Amino acid sequence: MNRCVVLLLLASQKPEVATFGGECFWGVEHIFLEHYPPSENRGILKTSVGYTGGKESSVNPPYLEVCTGATDHAEAIRIEFDSSVVSYAELVGS
């Protein structure tokens, strides 16, 4: 198989997604990016932070309101990763 076909096959694979909850999404994101820097092609392709869960009556709450615990949201990080480079099990073990 020539190099162009291999690259095309790799590019067509969709990244896998994992979501991790934590007390501070910025801290959790920092730890993952420290161990798996995207610039070093160690498997993490993209991260984003936000909230998960929460009361149905609390839509798009401001950060300070979430911090009070009144909304029942959890801070979370969404990670897109290349499972041919790093497995979900490896990410969980981080």
mmCIF file as gemmi writes it, N, C-alpha and C atoms, coordinates in Angstrom:
data_model
loop_
_atom_site.group_PDB
_atom_site.id
_atom_site.type_symbol
_atom_site.label_atom_id
_atom_site.label_alt_id
_atom_site.label_comp_id
_atom_site.label_asym_id
_atom_site.label_entity_id
_atom_site.label_seq_id
_atom_site.pdbx_PDB_ins_code
_atom_site.Cartn_x
_atom_site.Cartn_y
_atom_site.Cartn_z
_atom_site.occupancy
_atom_site.B_iso_or_equiv
_atom_site.pdbx_formal_charge
_atom_site.auth_seq_id
_atom_site.auth_asym_id
_atom_site.pdbx_PDB_model_num
ATOM 1 N N . MET Axp A 1 ? 0.862 -1.169 0 1 0 ? 1 A 1
ATOM 2 C CA . MET Axp A 1 ? 0 0 0 1 0 ? 1 A 1
ATOM 3 C C . MET Axp A 1 ? 0.911 1.235 0 1 0 ? 1 A 1
ATOM 4 N N . ASN Axp A 2 ? 0.615 2.172 -0.879 1 0 ? 2 A 1
ATOM 5 C CA . ASN Axp A 2 ? 1.496 3.345 -0.905 1 0 ? 2 A 1
ATOM 6 C C . ASN Axp A 2 ? 1.152 4.317 0.216 1 0 ? 2 A 1
ATOM 7 N N . ARG Axp A 3 ? 2.071 5.227 0.458 1 0 ? 3 A 1
ATOM 8 C CA . ARG Axp A 3 ? 1.976 6.158 1.591 1 0 ? 3 A 1
ATOM 9 C C . ARG Axp A 3 ? 0.725 7.031 1.531 1 0 ? 3 A 1
ATOM 10 N N . CYS Axp A 4 ? 0.325 7.474 0.349 1 0 ? 4 A 1
ATOM 11 C CA . CYS Axp A 4 ? -0.857 8.335 0.22 1 0 ? 4 A 1
ATOM 12 C C . CYS Axp A 4 ? -2.127 7.605 0.64 1 0 ? 4 A 1
ATOM 13 N N . VAL Axp A 5 ? -2.245 6.339 0.272 1 0 ? 5 A 1
ATOM 14 C CA . VAL Axp A 5 ? -3.43 5.569 0.632 1 0 ? 5 A 1
ATOM 15 C C . VAL Axp A 5 ? -3.472 5.356 2.141 1 0 ? 5 A 1
ATOM 16 N N . VAL Axp A 6 ? -2.335 5.076 2.751 1 0 ? 6 A 1
ATOM 17 C CA . VAL Axp A 6 ? -2.272 4.881 4.205 1 0 ? 6 A 1
ATOM 18 C C . VAL Axp A 6 ? -2.681 6.156 4.914 1 0 ? 6 A 1
ATOM 19 N N . LEU Axp A 7 ? -2.163 7.296 4.486 1 0 ? 7 A 1
ATOM 20 C CA . LEU Axp A 7 ? -2.514 8.567 5.11 1 0 ? 7 A 1
ATOM 21 C C . LEU Axp A 7 ? -4 8.873 4.941 1 0 ? 7 A 1
ATOM 22 N N . LEU Axp A 8 ? -4.555 8.557 3.793 1 0 ? 8 A 1
ATOM 23 C CA . LEU Axp A 8 ? -5.974 8.781 3.55 1 0 ? 8 A 1
ATOM 24 C C . LEU Axp A 8 ? -6.814 7.905 4.474 1 0 ? 8 A 1
ATOM 25 N N . LEU Axp A 9 ? -6.437 6.646 4.642 1 0 ? 9 A 1
ATOM 26 C CA . LEU Axp A 9 ? -7.158 5.758 5.551 1 0 ? 9 A 1
ATOM 27 C C . LEU Axp A 9 ? -7.094 6.273 6.98 1 0 ? 9 A 1
ATOM 28 N N . LEU Axp A 10 ? -5.929 6.729 7.423 1 0 ? 10 A 1
ATOM 29 C CA . LEU Axp A 10 ? -5.785 7.252 8.772 1 0 ? 10 A 1
ATOM 30 C C . LEU Axp A 10 ? -6.604 8.527 8.966 1 0 ? 10 A 1
ATOM 31 N N . ALA Axp A 11 ? -6.621 9.377 7.963 1 0 ? 11 A 1
ATOM 32 C CA . ALA Axp A 11 ? -7.355 10.642 8.059 1 0 ? 11 A 1
ATOM 33 C C . ALA Axp A 11 ? -8.863 10.409 8.098 1 0 ? 11 A 1
ATOM 34 N N . SER Axp A 12 ? -9.333 9.294 7.536 1 0 ? 12 A 1
ATOM 35 C CA . SER Axp A 12 ? -10.767 9.047 7.501 1 0 ? 12 A 1
ATOM 36 C C . SER Axp A 12 ? -11.288 8.441 8.805 1 0 ? 12 A 1
ATOM 37 N N . GLN Axp A 13 ? -10.405 7.997 9.686 1 0 ? 13 A 1
ATOM 38 C CA . GLN Axp A 13 ? -10.829 7.447 10.967 1 0 ? 13 A 1
ATOM 39 C C . GLN Axp A 13 ? -11.3 8.579 11.875 1 0 ? 13 A 1
ATOM 40 N N . LYS Axp A 14 ? -12.464 8.395 12.456 1 0 ? 14 A 1
ATOM 41 C CA . LYS Axp A 14 ? -12.984 9.414 13.37 1 0 ? 14 A 1
ATOM 42 C C . LYS Axp A 14 ? -12.328 9.241 14.731 1 0 ? 14 A 1
ATOM 43 N N . PRO Axp A 15 ? -12.047 10.358 15.391 1 0 ? 15 A 1
ATOM 44 C CA . PRO Axp A 15 ? -11.47 10.247 16.735 1 0 ? 15 A 1
ATOM 45 C C . PRO Axp A 15 ? -12.499 9.698 17.712 1 0 ? 15 A 1
ATOM 46 N N . GLU Axp A 16 ? -12.008 9.065 18.747 1 0 ? 16 A 1
ATOM 47 C CA . GLU Axp A 16 ? -12.887 8.608 19.821 1 0 ? 16 A 1
ATOM 48 C C . GLU Axp A 16 ? -13.038 9.752 20.818 1 0 ? 16 A 1
ATOM 49 N N . VAL Axp A 17 ? -14.074 9.678 21.64 1 0 ? 17 A 1
ATOM 50 C CA . VAL Axp A 17 ? -14.356 10.74 22.602 1 0 ? 17 A 1
ATOM 51 C C . VAL Axp A 17 ? -14.497 10.141 23.996 1 0 ? 17 A 1
ATOM 52 N N . ALA Axp A 18 ? -13.879 10.795 24.961 1 0 ? 18 A 1
ATOM 53 C CA . ALA Axp A 18 ? -14.013 10.417 26.368 1 0 ? 18 A 1
ATOM 54 C C . ALA Axp A 18 ? -14.37 11.669 27.159 1 0 ? 18 A 1
ATOM 55 N N . THR Axp A 19 ? -15.227 11.52 28.141 1 0 ? 19 A 1
ATOM 56 C CA . THR Axp A 19 ? -15.594 12.636 29.015 1 0 ? 19 A 1
ATOM 57 C C . THR Axp A 19 ? -15.236 12.258 30.445 1 0 ? 19 A 1
ATOM 58 N N . PHE Axp A 20 ? -14.509 13.151 31.109 1 0 ? 20 A 1
ATOM 59 C CA . PHE Axp A 20 ? -14.097 12.928 32.487 1 0 ? 20 A 1
ATOM 60 C C . PHE Axp A 20 ? -14.605 14.071 33.349 1 0 ? 20 A 1
ATOM 61 N N . GLY Axp A 21 ? -15.201 13.727 34.469 1 0 ? 21 A 1
ATOM 62 C CA . GLY Axp A 21 ? -15.651 14.734 35.418 1 0 ? 21 A 1
ATOM 63 C C . GLY Axp A 21 ? -14.569 14.961 36.458 1 0 ? 21 A 1
ATOM 64 N N . GLY Axp A 22 ? -14.538 16.153 36.98 1 0 ? 22 A 1
ATOM 65 C CA . GLY Axp A 22 ? -13.551 16.472 37.999 1 0 ? 22 A 1
ATOM 66 C C . GLY Axp A 22 ? -13.98 17.708 38.765 1 0 ? 22 A 1
ATOM 67 N N . GLU Axp A 23 ? -13.312 17.952 39.849 1 0 ? 23 A 1
ATOM 68 C CA . GLU Axp A 23 ? -13.673 19.097 40.665 1 0 ? 23 A 1
ATOM 69 C C . GLU Axp A 23 ? -13.346 20.418 39.957 1 0 ? 23 A 1
ATOM 70 N N . CYS Axp A 24 ? -12.313 20.411 39.158 1 0 ? 24 A 1
ATOM 71 C CA . CYS Axp A 24 ? -11.898 21.622 38.442 1 0 ? 24 A 1
ATOM 72 C C . CYS Axp A 24 ? -11.513 21.242 37.023 1 0 ? 24 A 1
ATOM 73 N N . PHE Axp A 25 ? -12.338 21.614 36.04 1 0 ? 25 A 1
ATOM 74 C CA . PHE Axp A 25 ? -12.039 21.176 34.681 1 0 ? 25 A 1
ATOM 75 C C . PHE Axp A 25 ? -10.724 21.714 34.151 1 0 ? 25 A 1
ATOM 76 N N . TRP Axp A 26 ? -10.337 22.913 34.575 1 0 ? 26 A 1
ATOM 77 C CA . TRP Axp A 26 ? -9.062 23.46 34.096 1 0 ? 26 A 1
ATOM 78 C C . TRP Axp A 26 ? -7.893 22.623 34.607 1 0 ? 26 A 1
ATOM 79 N N . GLY Axp A 27 ? -7.976 22.171 35.852 1 0 ? 27 A 1
ATOM 80 C CA . GLY Axp A 27 ? -6.919 21.348 36.427 1 0 ? 27 A 1
ATOM 81 C C . GLY Axp A 27 ? -6.841 19.985 35.758 1 0 ? 27 A 1
ATOM 82 N N . VAL Axp A 28 ? -7.997 19.365 35.514 1 0 ? 28 A 1
ATOM 83 C CA . VAL Axp A 28 ? -8.028 18.061 34.856 1 0 ? 28 A 1
ATOM 84 C C . VAL Axp A 28 ? -7.484 18.183 33.434 1 0 ? 28 A 1
ATOM 85 N N . GLU Axp A 29 ? -7.893 19.232 32.735 1 0 ? 29 A 1
ATOM 86 C CA . GLU Axp A 29 ? -7.399 19.443 31.376 1 0 ? 29 A 1
ATOM 87 C C . GLU Axp A 29 ? -5.879 19.618 31.392 1 0 ? 29 A 1
ATOM 88 N N . HIS Axp A 30 ? -5.369 20.391 32.327 1 0 ? 30 A 1
ATOM 89 C CA . HIS Axp A 30 ? -3.931 20.626 32.427 1 0 ? 30 A 1
ATOM 90 C C . HIS Axp A 30 ? -3.169 19.311 32.602 1 0 ? 30 A 1
ATOM 91 N N . ILE Axp A 31 ? -3.668 18.445 33.463 1 0 ? 31 A 1
ATOM 92 C CA . ILE Axp A 31 ? -2.992 17.162 33.709 1 0 ? 31 A 1
ATOM 93 C C . ILE Axp A 31 ? -2.962 16.312 32.447 1 0 ? 31 A 1
ATOM 94 N N . PHE Axp A 32 ? -4.094 16.205 31.741 1 0 ? 32 A 1
ATOM 95 C CA . PHE Axp A 32 ? -4.107 15.417 30.507 1 0 ? 32 A 1
ATOM 96 C C . PHE Axp A 32 ? -3.158 15.998 29.462 1 0 ? 32 A 1
ATOM 97 N N . LEU Axp A 33 ? -3.183 17.317 29.29 1 0 ? 33 A 1
ATOM 98 C CA . LEU Axp A 33 ? -2.328 17.93 28.27 1 0 ? 33 A 1
ATOM 99 C C . LEU Axp A 33 ? -0.851 17.869 28.646 1 0 ? 33 A 1
ATOM 100 N N . GLU Axp A 34 ? -0.565 17.807 29.932 1 0 ? 34 A 1
ATOM 101 C CA . GLU Axp A 34 ? 0.824 17.664 30.372 1 0 ? 34 A 1
ATOM 102 C C . GLU Axp A 34 ? 1.356 16.278 30.006 1 0 ? 34 A 1
ATOM 103 N N . HIS Axp A 35 ? 0.519 15.258 30.145 1 0 ? 35 A 1
ATOM 104 C CA . HIS Axp A 35 ? 0.94 13.881 29.854 1 0 ? 35 A 1
ATOM 105 C C . HIS Axp A 35 ? 0.801 13.507 28.385 1 0 ? 35 A 1
ATOM 106 N N . TYR Axp A 36 ? -0.129 14.131 27.69 1 0 ? 36 A 1
ATOM 107 C CA . TYR Axp A 36 ? -0.4 13.799 26.288 1 0 ? 36 A 1
ATOM 108 C C . TYR Axp A 36 ? -0.467 15.069 25.437 1 0 ? 36 A 1
ATOM 109 N N . PRO Axp A 37 ? 0.639 15.813 25.323 1 0 ? 37 A 1
ATOM 110 C CA . PRO Axp A 37 ? 0.584 17.073 24.564 1 0 ? 37 A 1
ATOM 111 C C . PRO Axp A 37 ? 0.26 16.831 23.088 1 0 ? 37 A 1
ATOM 112 N N . PRO Axp A 38 ? -0.759 17.505 22.566 1 0 ? 38 A 1
ATOM 113 C CA . PRO Axp A 38 ? -1.097 17.348 21.148 1 0 ? 38 A 1
ATOM 114 C C . PRO Axp A 38 ? 0.084 17.65 20.222 1 0 ? 38 A 1
ATOM 115 N N . SER Axp A 39 ? 0.95 18.574 20.599 1 0 ? 39 A 1
ATOM 116 C CA . SER Axp A 39 ? 2.095 18.926 19.753 1 0 ? 39 A 1
ATOM 117 C C . SER Axp A 39 ? 3.096 17.781 19.623 1 0 ? 39 A 1
ATOM 118 N N . GLU Axp A 40 ? 3.012 16.797 20.527 1 0 ? 40 A 1
ATOM 119 C CA . GLU Axp A 40 ? 3.925 15.644 20.473 1 0 ? 40 A 1
ATOM 120 C C . GLU Axp A 40 ? 3.246 14.399 19.909 1 0 ? 40 A 1
ATOM 121 N N . ASN Axp A 41 ? 2.027 14.55 19.384 1 0 ? 41 A 1
ATOM 122 C CA . ASN Axp A 41 ? 1.286 13.434 18.778 1 0 ? 41 A 1
ATOM 123 C C . ASN Axp A 41 ? 1.218 12.221 19.699 1 0 ? 41 A 1
ATOM 124 N N . ARG Axp A 42 ? 0.816 12.448 20.941 1 0 ? 42 A 1
ATOM 125 C CA . ARG Axp A 42 ? 0.737 11.362 21.91 1 0 ? 42 A 1
ATOM 126 C C . ARG Axp A 42 ? -0.696 10.854 22.083 1 0 ? 42 A 1
ATOM 127 N N . GLY Axp A 43 ? -1.594 11.245 21.191 1 0 ? 43 A 1
ATOM 128 C CA . GLY Axp A 43 ? -2.933 10.661 21.159 1 0 ? 43 A 1
ATOM 129 C C . GLY Axp A 43 ? -4.08 11.62 21.376 1 0 ? 43 A 1
ATOM 130 N N . ILE Axp A 44 ? -3.901 12.636 22.22 1 0 ? 44 A 1
ATOM 131 C CA . ILE Axp A 44 ? -4.983 13.601 22.416 1 0 ? 44 A 1
ATOM 132 C C . ILE Axp A 44 ? -4.969 14.588 21.258 1 0 ? 44 A 1
ATOM 133 N N . LEU Axp A 45 ? -6.13 14.729 20.628 1 0 ? 45 A 1
ATOM 134 C CA . LEU Axp A 45 ? -6.261 15.614 19.475 1 0 ? 45 A 1
ATOM 135 C C . LEU Axp A 45 ? -6.849 16.969 19.855 1 0 ? 45 A 1
ATOM 136 N N . LYS Axp A 46 ? -7.809 16.945 20.791 1 0 ? 46 A 1
ATOM 137 C CA . LYS Axp A 46 ? -8.518 18.181 21.133 1 0 ? 46 A 1
ATOM 138 C C . LYS Axp A 46 ? -9.194 18.008 22.494 1 0 ? 46 A 1
ATOM 139 N N . THR Axp A 47 ? -9.245 19.074 23.257 1 0 ? 47 A 1
ATOM 140 C CA . THR Axp A 47 ? -9.975 19.053 24.525 1 0 ? 47 A 1
ATOM 141 C C . THR Axp A 47 ? -10.933 20.236 24.582 1 0 ? 47 A 1
ATOM 142 N N . SER Axp A 48 ? -11.989 20.068 25.358 1 0 ? 48 A 1
ATOM 143 C CA . SER Axp A 48 ? -12.882 21.184 25.654 1 0 ? 48 A 1
ATOM 144 C C . SER Axp A 48 ? -13.457 20.945 27.043 1 0 ? 48 A 1
ATOM 145 N N . VAL Axp A 49 ? -13.729 22.028 27.729 1 0 ? 49 A 1
ATOM 146 C CA . VAL Axp A 49 ? -14.234 21.923 29.099 1 0 ? 49 A 1
ATOM 147 C C . VAL Axp A 49 ? -15.642 22.489 29.193 1 0 ? 49 A 1
ATOM 148 N N . GLY Axp A 50 ? -16.378 22.025 30.197 1 0 ? 50 A 1
ATOM 149 C CA . GLY Axp A 50 ? -17.734 22.51 30.404 1 0 ? 50 A 1
ATOM 150 C C . GLY Axp A 50 ? -18.37 21.802 31.577 1 0 ? 50 A 1
ATOM 151 N N . TYR Axp A 51 ? -19.687 21.71 31.539 1 0 ? 51 A 1
ATOM 152 C CA . TYR Axp A 51 ? -20.441 21.103 32.634 1 0 ? 51 A 1
ATOM 153 C C . TYR Axp A 51 ? -21.202 19.901 32.107 1 0 ? 51 A 1
ATOM 154 N N . THR Axp A 52 ? -21.498 18.974 33.009 1 0 ? 52 A 1
ATOM 155 C CA . THR Axp A 52 ? -22.333 17.826 32.664 1 0 ? 52 A 1
ATOM 156 C C . THR Axp A 52 ? -23.345 17.618 33.779 1 0 ? 52 A 1
ATOM 157 N N . GLY Axp A 53 ? -24.456 17.012 33.427 1 0 ? 53 A 1
ATOM 158 C CA . GLY Axp A 53 ? -25.504 16.766 34.422 1 0 ? 53 A 1
ATOM 159 C C . GLY Axp A 53 ? -26.22 18.048 34.786 1 0 ? 53 A 1
ATOM 160 N N . GLY Axp A 54 ? -26.641 18.132 36.012 1 0 ? 54 A 1
ATOM 161 C CA . GLY Axp A 54 ? -27.302 19.339 36.5 1 0 ? 54 A 1
ATOM 162 C C . GLY Axp A 54 ? -28.814 19.26 36.439 1 0 ? 54 A 1
ATOM 163 N N . LYS Axp A 55 ? -29.426 20.19 37.115 1 0 ? 55 A 1
ATOM 164 C CA . LYS Axp A 55 ? -30.888 20.267 37.152 1 0 ? 55 A 1
ATOM 165 C C . LYS Axp A 55 ? -31.418 20.728 35.796 1 0 ? 55 A 1
ATOM 166 N N . GLU Axp A 56 ? -32.555 20.161 35.406 1 0 ? 56 A 1
ATOM 167 C CA . GLU Axp A 56 ? -33.172 20.56 34.137 1 0 ? 56 A 1
ATOM 168 C C . GLU Axp A 56 ? -33.533 22.041 34.133 1 0 ? 56 A 1
ATOM 169 N N . SER Axp A 57 ? -33.823 22.578 35.298 1 0 ? 57 A 1
ATOM 170 C CA . SER Axp A 57 ? -34.216 23.984 35.386 1 0 ? 57 A 1
ATOM 171 C C . SER Axp A 57 ? -33.023 24.937 35.285 1 0 ? 57 A 1
ATOM 172 N N . SER Axp A 58 ? -31.83 24.4 35.301 1 0 ? 58 A 1
ATOM 173 C CA . SER Axp A 58 ? -30.626 25.232 35.252 1 0 ? 58 A 1
ATOM 174 C C . SER Axp A 58 ? -29.913 25.04 33.915 1 0 ? 58 A 1
ATOM 175 N N . VAL Axp A 59 ? -30.283 25.858 32.938 1 0 ? 59 A 1
ATOM 176 C CA . VAL Axp A 59 ? -29.712 25.762 31.592 1 0 ? 59 A 1
ATOM 177 C C . VAL Axp A 59 ? -28.631 26.827 31.421 1 0 ? 59 A 1
ATOM 178 N N . ASN Axp A 60 ? -27.451 26.417 30.991 1 0 ? 60 A 1
ATOM 179 C CA . ASN Axp A 60 ? -26.315 27.326 30.78 1 0 ? 60 A 1
ATOM 180 C C . ASN Axp A 60 ? -26.037 28.223 31.988 1 0 ? 60 A 1
ATOM 181 N N . PRO Axp A 61 ? -25.828 27.618 33.142 1 0 ? 61 A 1
ATOM 182 C CA . PRO Axp A 61 ? -25.576 28.438 34.333 1 0 ? 61 A 1
ATOM 183 C C . PRO Axp A 61 ? -24.2 29.096 34.279 1 0 ? 61 A 1
ATOM 184 N N . PRO Axp A 62 ? -24.059 30.251 34.907 1 0 ? 62 A 1
ATOM 185 C CA . PRO Axp A 62 ? -22.733 30.877 34.971 1 0 ? 62 A 1
ATOM 186 C C . PRO Axp A 62 ? -21.814 30.076 35.904 1 0 ? 62 A 1
ATOM 187 N N . TYR Axp A 63 ? -20.534 30.214 35.676 1 0 ? 63 A 1
ATOM 188 C CA . TYR Axp A 63 ? -19.528 29.461 36.426 1 0 ? 63 A 1
ATOM 189 C C . TYR Axp A 63 ? -19.701 29.605 37.935 1 0 ? 63 A 1
ATOM 190 N N . LEU Axp A 64 ? -19.872 30.817 38.411 1 0 ? 64 A 1
ATOM 191 C CA . LEU Axp A 64 ? -19.984 31.039 39.858 1 0 ? 64 A 1
ATOM 192 C C . LEU Axp A 64 ? -21.198 30.339 40.456 1 0 ? 64 A 1
ATOM 193 N N . GLU Axp A 65 ? -22.28 30.243 39.699 1 0 ? 65 A 1
ATOM 194 C CA . GLU Axp A 65 ? -23.46 29.53 40.185 1 0 ? 65 A 1
ATOM 195 C C . GLU Axp A 65 ? -23.188 28.03 40.279 1 0 ? 65 A 1
ATOM 196 N N . VAL Axp A 66 ? -22.486 27.485 39.293 1 0 ? 66 A 1
ATOM 197 C CA . VAL Axp A 66 ? -22.118 26.069 39.336 1 0 ? 66 A 1
ATOM 198 C C . VAL Axp A 66 ? -21.236 25.795 40.557 1 0 ? 66 A 1
ATOM 199 N N . CYS Axp A 67 ? -20.319 26.705 40.851 1 0 ? 67 A 1
ATOM 200 C CA . CYS Axp A 67 ? -19.396 26.54 41.985 1 0 ? 67 A 1
ATOM 201 C C . CYS Axp A 67 ? -20.112 26.472 43.323 1 0 ? 67 A 1
ATOM 202 N N . THR Axp A 68 ? -21.319 27.031 43.412 1 0 ? 68 A 1
ATOM 203 C CA . THR Axp A 68 ? -22.059 26.978 44.676 1 0 ? 68 A 1
ATOM 204 C C . THR Axp A 68 ? -22.631 25.589 44.939 1 0 ? 68 A 1
ATOM 205 N N . GLY Axp A 69 ? -22.738 24.777 43.897 1 0 ? 69 A 1
ATOM 206 C CA . GLY Axp A 69 ? -23.33 23.449 44.041 1 0 ? 69 A 1
ATOM 207 C C . GLY Axp A 69 ? -24.832 23.436 43.867 1 0 ? 69 A 1
ATOM 208 N N . ALA Axp A 70 ? -25.428 24.601 43.732 1 0 ? 70 A 1
ATOM 209 C CA . ALA Axp A 70 ? -26.888 24.704 43.657 1 0 ? 70 A 1
ATOM 210 C C . ALA Axp A 70 ? -27.465 24.132 42.357 1 0 ? 70 A 1
ATOM 211 N N . THR Axp A 71 ? -26.672 24.032 41.3 1 0 ? 71 A 1
ATOM 212 C CA . THR Axp A 71 ? -27.197 23.569 40.009 1 0 ? 71 A 1
ATOM 213 C C . THR Axp A 71 ? -27.058 22.06 39.821 1 0 ? 71 A 1
ATOM 214 N N . ASP Axp A 72 ? -26.277 21.408 40.679 1 0 ? 72 A 1
ATOM 215 C CA . ASP Axp A 72 ? -25.985 19.968 40.591 1 0 ? 72 A 1
ATOM 216 C C . ASP Axp A 72 ? -25.181 19.591 39.338 1 0 ? 72 A 1
ATOM 217 N N . HIS Axp A 73 ? -24.541 20.561 38.715 1 0 ? 73 A 1
ATOM 218 C CA . HIS Axp A 73 ? -23.669 20.26 37.585 1 0 ? 73 A 1
ATOM 219 C C . HIS Axp A 73 ? -22.308 19.791 38.09 1 0 ? 73 A 1
ATOM 220 N N . ALA Axp A 74 ? -21.622 19.032 37.238 1 0 ? 74 A 1
ATOM 221 C CA . ALA Axp A 74 ? -20.237 18.649 37.502 1 0 ? 74 A 1
ATOM 222 C C . ALA Axp A 74 ? -19.366 19.265 36.418 1 0 ? 74 A 1
ATOM 223 N N . GLU Axp A 75 ? -18.205 19.737 36.795 1 0 ? 75 A 1
ATOM 224 C CA . GLU Axp A 75 ? -17.267 20.234 35.798 1 0 ? 75 A 1
ATOM 225 C C . GLU Axp A 75 ? -16.681 19.025 35.08 1 0 ? 75 A 1
ATOM 226 N N . ALA Axp A 76 ? -16.498 19.143 33.768 1 0 ? 76 A 1
ATOM 227 C CA . ALA Axp A 76 ? -16.046 17.999 32.978 1 0 ? 76 A 1
ATOM 228 C C . ALA Axp A 76 ? -15.131 18.44 31.848 1 0 ? 76 A 1
ATOM 229 N N . ILE Axp A 77 ? -14.377 17.483 31.35 1 0 ? 77 A 1
ATOM 230 C CA . ILE Axp A 77 ? -13.524 17.713 30.189 1 0 ? 77 A 1
ATOM 231 C C . ILE Axp A 77 ? -13.875 16.672 29.133 1 0 ? 77 A 1
ATOM 232 N N . ARG Axp A 78 ? -14.004 17.111 27.897 1 0 ? 78 A 1
ATOM 233 C CA . ARG Axp A 78 ? -14.264 16.24 26.745 1 0 ? 78 A 1
ATOM 234 C C . ARG Axp A 78 ? -12.948 16.125 25.994 1 0 ? 78 A 1
ATOM 235 N N . ILE Axp A 79 ? -12.53 14.901 25.747 1 0 ? 79 A 1
ATOM 236 C CA . ILE Axp A 79 ? -11.256 14.66 25.066 1 0 ? 79 A 1
ATOM 237 C C . ILE Axp A 79 ? -11.503 13.886 23.784 1 0 ? 79 A 1
ATOM 238 N N . GLU Axp A 80 ? -11.06 14.431 22.662 1 0 ? 80 A 1
ATOM 239 C CA . GLU Axp A 80 ? -11.034 13.688 21.406 1 0 ? 80 A 1
ATOM 240 C C . GLU Axp A 80 ? -9.647 13.086 21.307 1 0 ? 80 A 1
ATOM 241 N N . PHE Axp A 81 ? -9.584 11.769 21.052 1 0 ? 81 A 1
ATOM 242 C CA . PHE Axp A 81 ? -8.287 11.116 21.013 1 0 ? 81 A 1
ATOM 243 C C . PHE Axp A 81 ? -8.201 10.086 19.895 1 0 ? 81 A 1
ATOM 244 N N . ASP Axp A 82 ? -6.983 9.787 19.502 1 0 ? 82 A 1
ATOM 245 C CA . ASP Axp A 82 ? -6.697 8.798 18.478 1 0 ? 82 A 1
ATOM 246 C C . ASP Axp A 82 ? -6.373 7.49 19.191 1 0 ? 82 A 1
ATOM 247 N N . SER Axp A 83 ? -7.303 6.534 19.112 1 0 ? 83 A 1
ATOM 248 C CA . SER Axp A 83 ? -7.139 5.282 19.847 1 0 ? 83 A 1
ATOM 249 C C . SER Axp A 83 ? -6.042 4.388 19.274 1 0 ? 83 A 1
ATOM 250 N N . SER Axp A 84 ? -5.518 4.737 18.099 1 0 ? 84 A 1
ATOM 251 C CA . SER Axp A 84 ? -4.381 3.976 17.581 1 0 ? 84 A 1
ATOM 252 C C . SER Axp A 84 ? -3.073 4.435 18.232 1 0 ? 84 A 1
ATOM 253 N N . VAL Axp A 85 ? -3.136 5.574 18.939 1 0 ? 85 A 1
ATOM 254 C CA . VAL Axp A 85 ? -1.955 6.111 19.617 1 0 ? 85 A 1
ATOM 255 C C . VAL Axp A 85 ? -2.068 5.927 21.132 1 0 ? 85 A 1
ATOM 256 N N . VAL Axp A 86 ? -3.232 6.227 21.682 1 0 ? 86 A 1
ATOM 257 C CA . VAL Axp A 86 ? -3.465 6.092 23.128 1 0 ? 86 A 1
ATOM 258 C C . VAL Axp A 86 ? -4.838 5.474 23.333 1 0 ? 86 A 1
ATOM 259 N N . SER Axp A 87 ? -4.934 4.515 24.24 1 0 ? 87 A 1
ATOM 260 C CA . SER Axp A 87 ? -6.218 3.84 24.47 1 0 ? 87 A 1
ATOM 261 C C . SER Axp A 87 ? -7.021 4.564 25.55 1 0 ? 87 A 1
ATOM 262 N N . TYR Axp A 88 ? -8.303 4.268 25.565 1 0 ? 88 A 1
ATOM 263 C CA . TYR Axp A 88 ? -9.171 4.806 26.616 1 0 ? 88 A 1
ATOM 264 C C . TYR Axp A 88 ? -8.653 4.356 27.979 1 0 ? 88 A 1
ATOM 265 N N . ALA Axp A 89 ? -8.252 3.103 28.068 1 0 ? 89 A 1
ATOM 266 C CA . ALA Axp A 89 ? -7.736 2.565 29.336 1 0 ? 89 A 1
ATOM 267 C C . ALA Axp A 89 ? -6.521 3.348 29.809 1 0 ? 89 A 1
ATOM 268 N N . GLU Axp A 90 ? -5.66 3.749 28.886 1 0 ? 90 A 1
ATOM 269 C CA . GLU Axp A 90 ? -4.494 4.553 29.261 1 0 ? 90 A 1
ATOM 270 C C . GLU Axp A 90 ? -4.925 5.924 29.786 1 0 ? 90 A 1
ATOM 271 N N . LEU Axp A 91 ? -5.918 6.527 29.147 1 0 ? 91 A 1
ATOM 272 C CA . LEU Axp A 91 ? -6.399 7.828 29.593 1 0 ? 91 A 1
ATOM 273 C C . LEU Axp A 91 ? -7.011 7.724 30.987 1 0 ? 91 A 1
ATOM 274 N N . VAL Axp A 92 ? -7.757 6.681 31.224 1 0 ? 92 A 1
ATOM 275 C CA . VAL Axp A 92 ? -8.371 6.485 32.543 1 0 ? 92 A 1
ATOM 276 C C . VAL Axp A 92 ? -7.304 6.314 33.614 1 0 ? 92 A 1
ATOM 277 N N . GLY Axp A 93 ? -6.201 5.685 33.262 1 0 ? 93 A 1
ATOM 278 C CA . GLY Axp A 93 ? -5.132 5.44 34.22 1 0 ? 93 A 1
ATOM 279 C C . GLY Axp A 93 ? -4.258 6.637 34.471 1 0 ? 93 A 1
ATOM 280 N N . SER Axp A 94 ? -4.485 7.739 33.758 1 0 ? 94 A 1
ATOM 281 C CA . SER Axp A 94 ? -3.631 8.92 33.899 1 0 ? 94 A 1
ATOM 282 C C . SER Axp A 94 ? -3.733 9.533 35.256 1 0 ? 94 A 1
